[in-house]
């Protein structure tokens, strides 16, 4: 398993552990140089969104991966975690529906990390 896929799996598991809803992993490596994977999920409240963010950050840190940037944590509506090879988007329900990143990045290939 390559490094970016390993990072995506750690992020997926961290989100799943904290009961994130509708976790999607999209391979965008063939359509952009921004990152290899987008991981998209949502929580039910600002507090759950922040708990999801904290767990992803902690698990990737423990595995030796450094976060480059974080945006939106204080508001807890849409938090972006940039780990270079993967970018994790954690939304509240309303903003996930509004921004619909899955539609915007539909040229990417959705993969099922729950099977790994």
Buried (B, 14 or more C-beta within 10 A) or exposed (E): EEEBBBBBBBBBBBBBEBEBBEBBBBBBBEEEEEBBBBBBBBBEEBEBBBBBBBBBBEBBEEEEBEBEEBEBBEEBBBBBBBBBBBBBBBBBBEBBEEBEBBEEBEEBBEBEBEEE
